[in-house]
C-alpha cells in the first residue's frame, strides 16, 4: 500500500483534496490492478492522508513510475509538502465494512 501524507496550510486544504481526488479518479483508478483509495484529514485540516492499494507490487510500481503520476505529484507539491511511504501489511484484525470506514 502506498501511504502519502500531505502537510498543508489549512487554508489550502480544499484545493489539495480536490487535486488529490481528481488525480485518483483520472490516474490511479484507470490503472490495471487498482483496488481502492482512501483520503483522510486531520481534525485541524493541516494533514491529509492518501492511501492507495494496488493488487500487486508490479502494478503499484507501474503507477508510481508513470509520467502522469510524477507530473501530478509535482503539481500537488506546489500546494503542500508530501511524505510518501510504501507499506506492507503485517497483521489485520477484523474486516471493516464500508460504513465503518466512513464513520471513523
Long-range contacts (C-beta under 8 A, 24 or more apart in sequence): 1-51, 1-52, 1-53, 1-86, 1-87, 1-88, 1-89, 2-50, 2-51, 2-52, 2-53, 2-54, 2-60, 2-64, 2-84, 2-85, 2-86, 2-87, 3-49, 3-50, 3-51, 3-84, 3-85, 3-86, 3-87, 4-49, 4-50, 4-51, 4-52, 4-82, 4-83, 4-84, 4-85, 5-47, 5-48, 5-49, 5-50, 5-82, 5-83, 5-84, 5-85, 6-47, 6-48, 6-49, 6-50, 6-76, 6-80, 6-81, 6-82, 6-83, 7-46, 7-47, 7-80, 7-81, 7-83, 8-45, 8-46, 8-47, 8-48, 8-79, 8-80, 8-81, 9-46, 9-80, 10-44, 10-45, 10-46, 12-79, 12-80, 13-41, 13-45, 13-46, 13-48, 15-79, 16-48, 16-76, 16-79, 16-80, 17-41, 17-48, 19-72, 19-75, 19-76, 19-79, 20-48, 20-50, 20-76, 23-72, 23-76, 24-50, 24-52, 27-63, 27-66, 27-68, 27-69, 27-72, 28-52, 28-63, 31-59, 31-62, 31-63, 31-66, 32-59, 32-62, 33-58, 33-59, 33-60, 33-62, 33-63, 34-59, 34-63, 38-101, 48-80, 60-86
